[in-house]
Amino acid sequence: MHIAKQYAPGDAEREITLTRVYDAPRALVFKAWTDPELVAKWWGPKMFTNPVCEVDARVGGKLRIVMRAPDGNDYPMRGEYREVVVPEKLSFTNIAVDGKDQPIIEGFTTVLFTEEGGKTRVTVHTRGTAKVDYARDYLQGMEQGWSMSLEKLAALLPQL
C-alpha cells in the first residue's frame, strides 16, 4: 500500500507514485517507454503533442521532449537516463526548462515494469522540486499530468 504525502498549494516539492496494469506484454510496454516514435504518441497531458521527442534509453543517454499545449505554448524538458534494465526498470532525471534552457523544475523518475500473467504492472515513482516560484503551481498538476499520460499509453498499446 502506498501512503501519499499530503501537499499544500504552493509547496516547492512534490512526490507521487502511480500504478497501472496494462493488458500487454512487458517487452511491448517497455518499448513504448523507450522508442521515441512511441513516446511521442503518449507523453504528456491529454490534447498535448510532442513535436520534439528524443529518447536514448541507455545509461547516460539523453531524453528531450517538447510538449505543445493546445494553445500553442511549448513546455520543454530534458533529462538523462541513470538506470536501464531491459525490460524491468528505467530511472531518469526529468528537468522542466524555460525557453532559455534554465531549470524550472528538477525531477527524478523511476519506472518499474512487472510481468503479471501476460499483463504488465507499471509503477511510476516521480518527484519534482520547483526551482523558481511560478513552477510551484506546475507541481500541483503533476499527478493529473502523469495520470493522463498513462491513460494515453493505455489507448496506444492495443494499436501496437
Residue pairs with C-beta under 8 A, 6 or more apart in sequence:
2 17
2 19
4 16
4 17
5 15
7 14
7 139
7 140
9 140
10 136
11 136
11 139
12 129
12 130
12 136
12 139
13 127
13 128
13 129
13 130
13 139
14 127
14 128
14 139
14 140
14 142
14 143
15 125
15 126
15 127
15 128
16 124
16 125
16 126
16 127
16 142
16 143
16 146
17 123
17 124
17 125
17 126
18 123
18 124
18 143
18 146
18 147
18 150
19 121
19 122
19 123
19 124
20 121
20 122
20 150
20 154
21 116
21 119
21 120
21 121
21 122
22 29
22 119
22 120
22 122
22 153
22 154
22 157
23 118
23 119
23 157
23 158
24 119
24 120
24 157
24 158
24 160
25 115
25 118
25 120
26 87
26 88
26 113
26 114
26 115
26 120
27 87
28 120
28 157
28 160
29 87
29 113
29 120
29 122
29 153
29 157
30 86
30 87
30 88
30 90
30 113
31 38
31 87
32 38
32 39
32 42
32 153
32 156
32 157
32 160
33 39
33 57
33 90
33 111
33 113
34 55
34 57
34 84
34 90
35 55
36 53
36 54
36 55
37 53
38 156
38 160
39 50
39 53
39 55
39 65
40 49
40 50
40 53
40 65
41 50
41 152
41 156
42 149
42 152
42 153
42 155
42 156
43 50
43 53
43 65
43 67
43 149
43 152
44 50
44 65
44 67
44 75
44 145
44 148
44 149
44 152
45 67
45 141
45 144
45 145
45 148
45 149
46 148
46 151
46 152
47 69
47 70
48 67
48 68
48 69
48 70
48 75
49 67
49 68
50 65
50 66
50 67
50 68
51 66
51 68
51 74
52 64
52 65
52 66
52 76
53 64
53 65
53 66
54 62
54 63
54 64
54 65
55 61
55 63
56 62
56 63
56 81
57 81
57 84
57 90
58 81
58 84
59 81
59 82
59 83
59 84
60 80
60 81
61 80
61 81
61 84
62 78
62 79
62 80
62 81
63 77
63 78
63 79
63 80
63 81
63 92
63 94
64 76
64 77
64 78
64 79
65 76
65 77
65 78
66 74
66 75
66 76
66 77
67 74
67 75
67 76
67 77
68 74
68 75
69 75
74 99
75 96
76 96
76 97
76 99
76 101
77 94
77 95
77 96
77 97
78 94
78 95
78 97
78 101
79 92
79 93
79 94
79 95
79 107
80 92
80 93
81 90
81 91
81 92
82 91
82 92
82 93
82 108
83 89
83 90
83 91
83 110
84 90
84 91
87 113
88 112
88 113
88 114
89 110
89 111
89 112
89 113
90 109
90 110
90 111
91 108
91 109
91 110
91 111
92 108
92 109
93 106
93 107
93 108
93 109
94 107
94 108
94 109
94 126
94 128
95 103
95 105
95 106
95 107
96 103
96 104
96 105
96 107
96 128
96 135
96 138
97 103
97 104
98 104
98 132
103 131
104 130
104 131
104 132
104 134
104 135
104 138
105 128
105 129
105 130
105 131
105 135
105 138
105 139
106 128
106 129
106 131
107 126
107 127
107 128
107 129
108 126
108 127
109 124
109 125
109 126
109 127
110 124
110 125
110 126
111 122
111 123
111 124
111 125
112 121
112 122
112 123
112 125
113 120
113 121
113 122
114 120
114 121
114 122
114 123
115 121
122 150
124 146
124 150
126 142
126 146
128 139
128 142
130 136
130 138
130 139
